[in-house]
Amino acid sequence: MADRLTQLQDTVNQESSIELQVQSLQRLEAENKESAEKLEEIVRKGELLLEKIQAALSDIAQSQLDMQYSS
């Protein structure tokens, strides 16, 4: 009888442990998804900034060329 109770208790503990692991994995997956979305947004903003910087550099280079040829 004591062995049966111990086995039953072990089974309950294992199931509880598995449930906790599943909950932890679900929480980690949700956090990972949220982090991935934030990263995508940051990359998108970075790409927009890069385009603006490249356009500004192009304008600067063109202005320098215009000044050289007008001198």
Secondary structure, DSSP 8 states (H G I E B T S, - for coil): -HHHHHHHHHHHHHHHHHHHHHHHHHHHHHHHHHHHHHHHHHHHHHHHHHHHHHHHHHHHHHHHHHHHHH-
